[in-house]
Amino acid sequence: MATIASVDHKSTGFSAGSLLAPFRAVGRFMIAFAEASPQMRALNRLSQMSDAELSAKGLTRDGEVRRILGGSAAL
């Protein structure tokens, strides 16, 4: 024999989700904006290359990160 219990919550039309929705939207926009930057695209291409491919071109991963990020690489 099975028993089913259900709880009926009466909606007031106002929820925490509606308060957080604008902040989530801003967060998603900021992430999309950062991922669209040329630096991020270059770093993604670099991460897809193996160390063997880099050394065949005479490059190092650290050197390429410094070249891509410039002065902000030290942060």
KAHU-V567325 format. One line per field, one symbol per residue. phi: phi as a letter, one per 40 degrees, with the letter a starting at -180 (. if undefined). psi: psi as a letter, one per 40 degrees, with the letter a starting at -180 (. if undefined). A space follows every 10 residues. Layout:
phi->???
psi->???
This chain:
phi->.bbbbbbbcc ccgbbccccc dccccccccc cccccccdcc cccccccccc cccccccgbb cccccccccg ccccc
psi->hihhhihhhh heehidddde dddddddddd dddddeiddd dddddddeii ddddddefii ddddddddeb dede.
